[in-house]
């Protein structure tokens, strides 16, 4: 029997941890993406990870490389709002700077966002009207 990683995730408000050089990111999503998990990575990481992976296949002498660091990910959750259910990704603490959003498990970079420290950045997923 499979169990959810956190069966209570998405129920209730989200606590944001922002200040100084840490902001939060809220991305408006289409309803049909509910449950989709999306990873946030520093901009350029996806290309670097891909290049490192290709290099590893051809470099049989370097076996001491550490595995790629995991990046934070959250799921699309429908939350009650003023106008009904709002489907969003909420990243409660993100270092300021440019970041890529990548659907899991093996999606491409769908969008790049700029997060400002001490603020909540609001964006809309491509294709959402």
SELO-320095 format. One record per residue: residue number from 0; y, z, x of N, C-alpha, C, O, CB in turn. Coordinates in Angstrom, 1 decimal. Glycine has a CB too. Layout:
N
LUMTI     n     n_yy     n_zz     n_xx    ca_yy    ca_zz    ca_xx     c_yy     c_zz     c_xx     o_yy     o_zz     o_xx    cb_yy    cb_zz    cb_xx
LUMTI   NUM        Y        Z        X        Y        Z        X        Y        Z        X        Y        Z        X        Y        Z        X
...
***
This chain:
129
LUMTI     n     n_yy     n_zz     n_xx    ca_yy    ca_zz    ca_xx     c_yy     c_zz     c_xx     o_yy     o_zz     o_xx    cb_yy    cb_zz    cb_xx
LUMTI     0     -1.2      0.0      0.8      0.0      0.0      0.0      1.2      0.0      0.9      1.4      0.9      1.7      0.0      1.2     -1.0
LUMTI     1      2.1     -1.0      0.7      3.3     -1.1      1.5      4.4     -0.2      1.0      4.5      0.0     -0.3      3.8     -2.5      1.6
LUMTI     2      5.2      0.4      1.8      6.3      1.2      1.4      7.6      0.7      2.0      7.5      0.1      3.1      6.1      2.7      1.7
LUMTI     3      8.7      0.9      1.4     10.0      0.4      1.9     10.4      1.3      3.1     10.0      2.5      3.1     11.0      0.5      0.8
LUMTI     4     11.1      0.7      4.0     11.6      1.5      5.2     12.4      2.7      4.7     12.3      3.8      5.2     12.4      0.6      6.1
LUMTI     5     13.3      2.5      3.7     14.1      3.5      3.1     14.2      3.2      1.6     15.0      2.5      1.2     15.5      3.7      3.8
LUMTI     6     13.3      3.9      0.8     13.3      3.5     -0.6     14.6      3.9     -1.4     14.8      3.4     -2.5     12.2      4.2     -1.3
LUMTI     7     15.5      4.7     -0.8     16.7      5.1     -1.4     17.9      4.3     -0.9     19.0      4.5     -1.4     17.0      6.6     -1.2
LUMTI     8     17.7      3.4      0.0     18.8      2.6      0.5     19.5      1.8     -0.6     18.9      1.3     -1.5     18.3      1.6      1.6
LUMTI     9     20.8      1.8     -0.6     21.6      1.1     -1.6     21.9      1.9     -2.8     22.7      1.4     -3.6     20.9     -0.1     -1.9
LUMTI    10     21.3      3.0     -3.0     21.6      3.8     -4.2     22.8      4.7     -3.9     22.7      5.7     -3.1     20.4      4.6     -4.6
LUMTI    11     23.9      4.5     -4.5     25.1      5.3     -4.4     26.0      4.7     -3.4     25.8      3.6     -2.9     24.7      6.7     -3.9
LUMTI    12     27.1      5.5     -3.1     28.1      5.0     -2.2     27.7      4.9     -0.7     26.7      5.5     -0.3     29.4      5.9     -2.3
LUMTI    13     28.4      4.1      0.1     28.1      4.0      1.5     29.2      4.7      2.3     30.4      4.5      2.0     28.0      2.5      1.9
LUMTI    14     28.8      5.6      3.2     29.7      6.3      4.0     30.1      5.4      5.2     29.2      5.0      6.0     29.1      7.6      4.5
LUMTI    15     31.4      5.1      5.4     31.9      4.3      6.5     32.3      5.2      7.6     32.9      6.3      7.4     33.1      3.4      6.0
LUMTI    16     32.0      4.8      8.8     32.3      5.6     10.0     33.3      4.8     10.9     32.9      4.1     11.9     31.0      6.0     10.8
LUMTI    17     34.6      4.8     10.5     35.5      3.9     11.2     36.6      4.8     11.9     36.9      5.9     11.5     36.2      2.9     10.2
LUMTI    18     37.2      4.2     12.9     38.3      4.8     13.6     38.4      4.2     15.0     37.4      3.8     15.5     38.2      6.3     13.6
LUMTI    19     39.5      4.3     15.6     39.8      3.8     17.0     39.2      2.4     17.1     39.8      1.5     16.4     39.0      4.7     18.0
LUMTI    20     38.2      2.1     17.9     37.7      0.8     18.1     36.5      0.4     17.2     35.8     -0.5     17.6     37.4      0.5     19.5
LUMTI    21     36.3      1.2     16.2     35.1      1.0     15.3     35.6      0.7     13.9     36.4      1.5     13.3     34.2      2.2     15.3
LUMTI    22     35.2     -0.4     13.3     35.6     -0.8     11.9     34.3     -0.9     11.1     33.2     -0.6     11.6     36.4     -2.1     11.9
LUMTI    23     34.5     -1.3      9.9     33.4     -1.6      9.0     33.5     -3.0      8.5     34.6     -3.6      8.5     33.4     -0.5      7.8
LUMTI    24     32.4     -3.6      8.0     32.4     -4.9      7.5     31.6     -4.9      6.1     30.5     -4.4      6.0     31.7     -5.9      8.5
LUMTI    25     32.3     -5.6      5.2     31.7     -5.8      3.8     31.7     -7.3      3.6     32.8     -7.9      3.6     32.5     -5.0      2.7
LUMTI    26     30.6     -7.8      3.3     30.5     -9.3      3.0     30.0     -9.5      1.6     28.9     -9.0      1.2     29.5     -9.9      4.1
LUMTI    27     30.7    -10.2      0.8     30.4    -10.6     -0.6     29.3    -11.6     -0.5     29.4    -12.6      0.2     31.6    -11.1     -1.4
LUMTI    28     28.2    -11.4     -1.2     27.0    -12.3     -1.2     26.7    -12.9     -2.5     27.1    -12.3     -3.5     25.8    -11.5     -0.6
LUMTI    29     25.9    -14.0     -2.6     25.4    -14.5     -3.9     24.3    -13.6     -4.4     23.6    -13.0     -3.6     25.0    -16.0     -3.7
LUMTI    30     24.2    -13.5     -5.7     23.2    -12.6     -6.3     21.8    -12.9     -5.9     20.9    -12.0     -5.8     23.3    -12.7     -7.8
LUMTI    31     21.5    -14.2     -5.7     20.1    -14.6     -5.3     19.7    -14.2     -3.9     18.6    -14.4     -3.5     20.0    -16.1     -5.5
LUMTI    32     20.6    -13.6     -3.2     20.3    -13.1     -1.8     19.9    -11.6     -1.8     19.7    -11.0     -0.7     21.4    -13.4     -0.8
LUMTI    33     19.9    -11.0     -3.0     19.6     -9.6     -3.0     18.3     -9.3     -2.3     17.2     -9.9     -2.5     19.5     -9.1     -4.5
LUMTI    34     18.3     -8.3     -1.4     17.1     -7.9     -0.6     17.1     -8.6      0.8     16.4     -8.1      1.7     15.9     -8.2     -1.3
LUMTI    35     17.8     -9.7      0.9     17.9    -10.4      2.2     18.4     -9.5      3.3     19.5     -8.8      3.1     18.7    -11.7      2.1
LUMTI    36     17.8     -9.4      4.4     18.3     -8.6      5.5     19.0     -9.5      6.5     18.6    -10.6      6.9     17.2     -7.8      6.3
LUMTI    37     20.2     -9.0      6.9     21.1     -9.8      7.8     21.5     -8.9      9.0     22.0     -7.8      8.9     22.3    -10.3      7.1
LUMTI    38     21.2     -9.5     10.2     21.5     -8.8     11.4     22.9     -9.1     11.9     23.4    -10.3     11.7     20.5     -9.2     12.6
LUMTI    39     23.6     -8.1     12.5     24.9     -8.4     13.0     24.8     -8.3     14.6     24.3     -7.3     15.1     26.0     -7.4     12.5
LUMTI    40     25.4     -9.3     15.3     25.3     -9.3     16.7     26.6     -9.6     17.3     27.4    -10.3     16.7     24.2    -10.4     17.2
LUMTI    41     26.9     -9.2     18.5     28.1     -9.6     19.2     28.1    -11.1     19.3     27.1    -11.7     19.5     28.3     -8.9     20.6
LUMTI    42     29.3    -11.8     19.1     29.4    -13.2     19.1     28.9    -13.7     20.5     29.1    -13.2     21.5     30.8    -13.7     18.9
LUMTI    43     28.1    -14.8     20.4     27.5    -15.4     21.6     26.1    -14.9     21.9     25.4    -15.4     22.8     28.4    -15.2     22.7
LUMTI    44     25.7    -13.8     21.3     24.4    -13.2     21.6     23.2    -14.1     21.2     22.3    -14.2     22.0     24.3    -11.8     20.9
LUMTI    45     23.4    -14.8     20.1     22.2    -15.6     19.6     21.9    -16.7     20.6     20.8    -16.9     21.0     22.6    -16.2     18.3
LUMTI    46     23.0    -17.4     21.1     22.8    -18.4     22.1     22.2    -17.8     23.4     21.3    -18.4     24.0     24.1    -19.1     22.5
LUMTI    47     22.7    -16.7     23.8     22.2    -16.0     25.1     20.7    -15.6     24.9     19.9    -15.8     25.8     23.0    -14.8     25.5
LUMTI    48     20.4    -15.0     23.7     19.0    -14.6     23.5     18.1    -15.8     23.5     17.0    -15.8     24.1     18.9    -13.9     22.2
LUMTI    49     18.5    -16.9     22.9     17.7    -18.1     22.9     17.5    -18.7     24.3     16.4    -19.1     24.7     18.4    -19.2     22.0
LUMTI    50     18.6    -18.7     25.1     18.5    -19.2     26.5     17.6    -18.3     27.3     16.7    -18.8     28.1     19.9    -19.3     27.1
LUMTI    51     17.7    -17.0     27.1     16.8    -16.0     27.9     15.4    -16.3     27.5     14.5    -16.2     28.3     17.2    -14.6     27.6
LUMTI    52     15.1    -16.5     26.2     13.7    -16.7     25.8     13.2    -18.0     26.4     12.0    -18.0     26.9     13.7    -16.8     24.2
LUMTI    53     13.9    -19.0     26.4     13.5    -20.3     27.0     13.2    -20.1     28.5     12.2    -20.6     29.0     14.5    -21.4     26.8
LUMTI    54     14.1    -19.3     29.2     13.9    -19.1     30.6     12.7    -18.3     30.9     12.0    -18.5     31.9     15.2    -18.4     31.2
LUMTI    55     12.4    -17.3     30.0     11.2    -16.4     30.2      9.9    -17.2     30.2      9.0    -16.9     30.9     11.2    -15.4     29.1
LUMTI    56      9.9    -18.3     29.4      8.6    -19.1     29.4      8.4    -19.8     30.7      7.2    -20.1     31.0      8.7    -20.1     28.2
LUMTI    57      9.4    -20.1     31.4      9.3    -20.9     32.7      9.3    -20.0     33.9      9.1    -20.5     35.0     10.3    -21.9     32.7
LUMTI    58      9.6    -18.7     33.8      9.8    -17.9     34.9      8.6    -16.9     34.9      8.7    -15.8     34.3     11.2    -17.1     34.9
LUMTI    59      7.6    -17.2     35.6      6.4    -16.4     35.6      6.4    -15.3     36.6      5.5    -14.5     36.7      5.1    -17.2     35.8
LUMTI    60      7.5    -15.3     37.5      7.6    -14.3     38.5      8.4    -13.1     38.2      8.3    -12.1     38.9      8.2    -14.9     39.7
LUMTI    61      9.1    -13.1     37.1     10.0    -12.0     36.7      9.4    -11.3     35.5      9.7    -11.7     34.4     11.4    -12.4     36.5
LUMTI    62      8.6    -10.3     35.7      7.9     -9.6     34.6      8.6     -8.3     34.3      8.1     -7.5     33.4      6.4     -9.4     34.9
LUMTI    63      9.7     -8.0     34.9     10.3     -6.7     34.7     11.5     -6.8     33.7     12.2     -5.8     33.6     10.8     -6.2     36.0
LUMTI    64     11.7     -7.9     33.1     12.8     -7.9     32.1     12.5     -7.0     30.9     11.4     -7.0     30.4     13.0     -9.4     31.6
LUMTI    65     13.6     -6.3     30.5     13.4     -5.4     29.3     13.4     -6.3     28.1     14.1     -7.4     28.1     14.5     -4.3     29.3
LUMTI    66     12.8     -5.9     27.0     12.8     -6.6     25.8     14.2     -6.7     25.2     15.0     -5.8     25.5     11.8     -6.0     24.7
LUMTI    67     14.5     -7.7     24.5     15.8     -7.9     23.9     16.1     -6.7     23.0     15.3     -6.2     22.2     15.9     -9.2     23.0
LUMTI    68     17.3     -6.2     23.1     17.8     -5.0     22.3     17.9     -5.4     20.9     18.3     -6.5     20.5     19.1     -4.5     22.9
LUMTI    69     17.5     -4.5     20.0     17.6     -4.8     18.6     19.0     -4.6     18.2     19.8     -3.8     18.7     16.7     -3.8     17.8
LUMTI    70     19.4     -5.4     17.2     20.8     -5.4     16.7     20.7     -4.7     15.3     19.7     -4.8     14.6     21.4     -6.8     16.6
LUMTI    71     21.8     -4.1     14.8     21.8     -3.5     13.5     21.6     -4.5     12.4     22.1     -5.7     12.5     23.1     -2.7     13.2
LUMTI    72     20.9     -4.2     11.3     20.8     -5.1     10.2     20.8     -4.2      8.9     20.4     -3.1      8.9     19.4     -5.9     10.3
LUMTI    73     21.3     -4.9      7.9     21.3     -4.3      6.5     20.9     -5.3      5.5     20.8     -6.5      5.8     22.8     -3.8      6.2
LUMTI    74     20.5     -4.8      4.4     20.1     -5.7      3.3     21.2     -5.9      2.3     22.1     -5.1      2.1     18.8     -5.1      2.6
LUMTI    75     21.1     -7.0      1.6     22.0     -7.3      0.5     21.6     -6.4     -0.7     20.5     -6.4     -1.1     22.0     -8.8      0.0
LUMTI    76     22.6     -5.7     -1.2     22.3     -4.7     -2.3     23.3     -5.0     -3.4     24.5     -5.2     -3.1     22.4     -3.2     -1.8
LUMTI    77     22.9     -4.9     -4.6     23.8     -5.0     -5.8     24.3     -3.6     -6.1     23.5     -2.7     -6.4     23.1     -5.6     -7.0
LUMTI    78     25.6     -3.5     -6.1     26.2     -2.2     -6.4     27.2     -2.3     -7.5     27.9     -3.3     -7.7     27.0     -1.6     -5.1
LUMTI    79     27.2     -1.3     -8.4     28.2     -1.4     -9.5     29.6     -1.4     -9.1     30.0     -0.7     -8.1     28.0     -0.1    -10.5
LUMTI    80     30.4     -2.3     -9.7     31.8     -2.4     -9.4     32.6     -2.6    -10.6     32.1     -2.5    -11.7     32.0     -3.6     -8.4
LUMTI    81     33.9     -2.7    -10.5     34.8     -2.9    -11.6     34.4     -4.1    -12.5     34.5     -4.0    -13.7     36.2     -3.0    -11.2
LUMTI    82     34.1     -5.2    -11.9     33.7     -6.4    -12.6     32.3     -6.6    -12.9     31.9     -7.7    -13.2     34.3     -7.6    -11.9
LUMTI    83     31.4     -5.6    -12.7     30.0     -5.7    -12.8     29.3     -5.4    -11.5     29.9     -4.7    -10.6     29.6     -7.1    -13.3
LUMTI    84     28.1     -6.0    -11.3     27.4     -5.8    -10.1     28.0     -6.6     -9.0     28.1     -7.9     -9.2     25.9     -6.1    -10.3
LUMTI    85     28.2     -6.0     -7.8     28.7     -6.8     -6.7     27.6     -6.8     -5.6     27.1     -5.7     -5.2     30.0     -6.1     -6.1
LUMTI    86     27.2     -8.0     -5.2     26.1     -8.1     -4.2     26.8     -8.2     -2.8     27.6     -9.1     -2.6     25.2     -9.3     -4.4
LUMTI    87     26.5     -7.2     -1.9     27.2     -7.1     -0.7     26.3     -6.7      0.5     25.2     -6.1      0.3     28.3     -6.2     -0.8
LUMTI    88     26.7     -7.1      1.7     26.2     -6.5      2.9     27.3     -5.5      3.3     28.5     -5.8      3.3     25.9     -7.6      4.1
LUMTI    89     26.9     -4.3      3.7     27.8     -3.3      4.2     27.4     -2.7      5.5     26.3     -2.1      5.6     28.0     -2.1      3.1
LUMTI    90     28.2     -3.0      6.5     27.9     -2.5      7.9     28.9     -1.4      8.1     30.1     -1.6      8.2     28.1     -3.6      9.0
LUMTI    91     28.5     -0.1      8.1     29.4      1.0      8.0     30.1      1.3      9.4     31.1      2.0      9.4     28.7      2.2      7.6
LUMTI    92     29.6      0.9     10.5     30.2      1.1     11.8     30.0      0.0     12.7     28.8     -0.2     13.2     29.7      2.5     12.4
LUMTI    93     31.0     -0.8     13.0     30.9     -2.0     13.8     32.0     -2.0     14.9     33.2     -1.8     14.6     31.0     -3.3     13.0
LUMTI    94     31.6     -2.2     16.2     32.6     -2.2     17.2     33.6     -3.4     17.0     33.1     -4.5     16.5     31.9     -2.4     18.6
LUMTI    95     34.8     -3.2     17.2     35.8     -4.2     17.0     35.5     -5.5     17.9     34.9     -5.3     19.0     37.2     -3.8     17.3
LUMTI    96     35.8     -6.6     17.4     35.5     -7.9     18.1     34.9     -8.9     17.2     34.8     -8.7     15.9     34.7     -7.6     19.3
LUMTI    97     34.4    -10.0     17.8     33.8    -11.1     17.0     32.3    -10.8     17.0     31.6    -10.4     18.0     34.1    -12.4     17.7
LUMTI    98     31.7    -11.1     15.8     30.3    -10.8     15.5     29.7    -12.0     14.8     30.3    -12.7     14.0     30.1     -9.5     14.8
LUMTI    99     28.4    -12.2     15.0     27.6    -13.2     14.3     26.7    -12.6     13.2     26.2    -11.5     13.5     26.7    -14.1     15.3
LUMTI   100     26.6    -13.2     12.1     25.6    -12.7     11.1     24.5    -13.7     11.0     24.6    -14.9     10.8     26.4    -12.6      9.7
LUMTI   101     23.3    -13.1     11.1     22.0    -13.9     11.2     21.0    -13.3     10.3     20.5    -12.2     10.4     21.5    -13.9     12.7
LUMTI   102     20.6    -14.1      9.3     19.5    -13.7      8.4     18.2    -13.5      9.1     17.9    -14.2     10.0     19.3    -14.7      7.2
LUMTI   103     17.5    -12.4      8.7     16.2    -12.2      9.3     15.1    -12.8      8.5     15.3    -12.9      7.3     16.0    -10.7      9.5
LUMTI   104     14.0    -13.2      9.1     13.6    -12.9     10.4     14.0    -13.8     11.5     14.2    -13.4     12.6     12.1    -12.8     10.5
LUMTI   105     14.3    -15.1     11.2     14.6    -16.1     12.2     15.7    -17.1     11.8     15.6    -18.2     12.1     13.3    -16.8     12.6
LUMTI   106     16.7    -16.6     11.1     17.7    -17.5     10.6     18.7    -17.9     11.7     18.7    -17.3     12.8     18.4    -16.9      9.5
LUMTI   107     19.4    -18.9     11.4     20.5    -19.3     12.3     21.7    -18.5     12.1     21.8    -17.7     11.1     20.9    -20.8     12.2
LUMTI   108     22.7    -18.5     13.0     24.0    -17.9     12.7     24.6    -18.6     11.5     24.8    -19.8     11.5     24.9    -18.0     14.0
LUMTI   109     24.9    -17.8     10.5     25.5    -18.3      9.3     27.0    -18.2      9.3     27.7    -19.1      8.8     25.0    -17.6      8.0
LUMTI   110     27.5    -17.2      9.9     29.0    -17.0     10.0     29.3    -16.1     11.1     28.6    -15.3     11.6     29.5    -16.5      8.7
LUMTI   111     30.6    -16.3     11.6     31.1    -15.4     12.6     32.3    -14.7     12.0     33.1    -15.3     11.3     31.5    -16.2     13.9
LUMTI   112     32.4    -13.4     12.2     33.5    -12.6     11.7     34.2    -11.8     12.8     33.6    -11.5     13.8     33.0    -11.6     10.6
LUMTI   113     35.5    -11.5     12.5     36.2    -10.6     13.5     36.5     -9.3     12.8     37.1     -9.2     11.7     37.5    -11.3     13.9
LUMTI   114     36.0     -8.2     13.4     36.1     -6.9     12.9     37.2     -6.2     13.7     37.3     -6.2     14.9     34.8     -6.1     13.0
LUMTI   115     38.1     -5.5     13.0     39.2     -4.7     13.6     38.8     -3.3     13.6     38.3     -2.8     12.6     40.6     -5.0     12.9
LUMTI   116     39.1     -2.6     14.7     38.9     -1.1     14.7     39.7     -0.4     13.7     40.9     -0.7     13.5     39.1     -0.6     16.1
LUMTI   117     39.2      0.6     13.1     39.9      1.5     12.2     40.2      0.9     10.8     40.9      1.4     10.0     41.2      1.9     12.8
LUMTI   118     39.5     -0.3     10.5     39.8     -1.0      9.3     38.5     -1.5      8.7     37.4     -1.6      9.3     40.7     -2.2      9.5
LUMTI   119     38.5     -1.8      7.4     37.4     -2.4      6.7     37.7     -3.9      6.6     38.7     -4.3      6.0     37.2     -1.8      5.3
LUMTI   120     36.9     -4.7      7.2     37.0     -6.1      7.1     36.2     -6.6      6.0     35.0     -6.3      5.8     36.6     -6.8      8.5
LUMTI   121     36.8     -7.5      5.1     36.1     -8.0      4.0     36.0     -9.5      4.1     37.0    -10.2      4.4     36.8     -7.7      2.6
LUMTI   122     34.8    -10.0      4.0     34.5    -11.5      4.1     33.6    -11.9      3.0     33.1    -11.1      2.3     33.9    -11.8      5.5
LUMTI   123     33.5    -13.3      2.9     32.7    -13.9      1.8     31.7    -14.8      2.5     32.1    -15.6      3.3     33.5    -14.6      0.8
LUMTI   124     30.4    -14.7      2.2     29.3    -15.5      2.7     29.6    -16.9      2.3     30.1    -17.2      1.2     27.9    -15.0      2.1
LUMTI   125     29.4    -17.9      3.2     29.6    -19.3      2.9     28.9    -19.7      1.6     27.7    -19.4      1.3     29.2    -20.2      4.1
LUMTI   126     29.6    -20.5      0.8     29.0    -21.0     -0.5     29.3    -20.1     -1.7     29.0    -20.5     -2.8     27.6    -21.1     -0.3
LUMTI   127     29.8    -18.9     -1.5     30.1    -18.0     -2.6     31.5    -18.3     -3.1     32.5    -18.4     -2.3     30.0    -16.5     -2.1
LUMTI   128     31.6    -18.5     -4.4     32.9    -18.8     -5.0     33.5    -17.7     -5.7     34.6    -17.8     -6.3     32.8    -20.0     -5.9
***
